[in-house]
């Protein structure tokens, strides 16, 4: 039996703009992003109609990023491990609204 693969993008409908593609967080880019590359928060996604369960995708994403952080740490790559743990913390901070879009913008 194979493990289902987490999608890399989902569709979300906003009342004002219609359907848009949302890129899920990854180890390389631990943020939710719209099709233009703009950061979108978990709470903003929750206010839209999505084709997938956002809570389940967040849980899977956090688990995936945690595994990647632990692997990086085991491989001696503490910089990557720290970056991933920071990304996980920010993703979870979005759940309560403690982390907003401005703090999620990628560093220049």
NORLINKA-V724069 format. One record per helix or strand of 2 or more residues. SS is the DSSP state (H for helix, E for strand). FROM is the first residue (numbers start at 1). TO is the last residue. Records with the same first field share a line. If there is no record, write none. Layout:
SS = FROM-TO  FROM-TO
This chain:
E = 9-14  18-23  33-34  49-50
H = 42-46  54-74  78-96  101-104
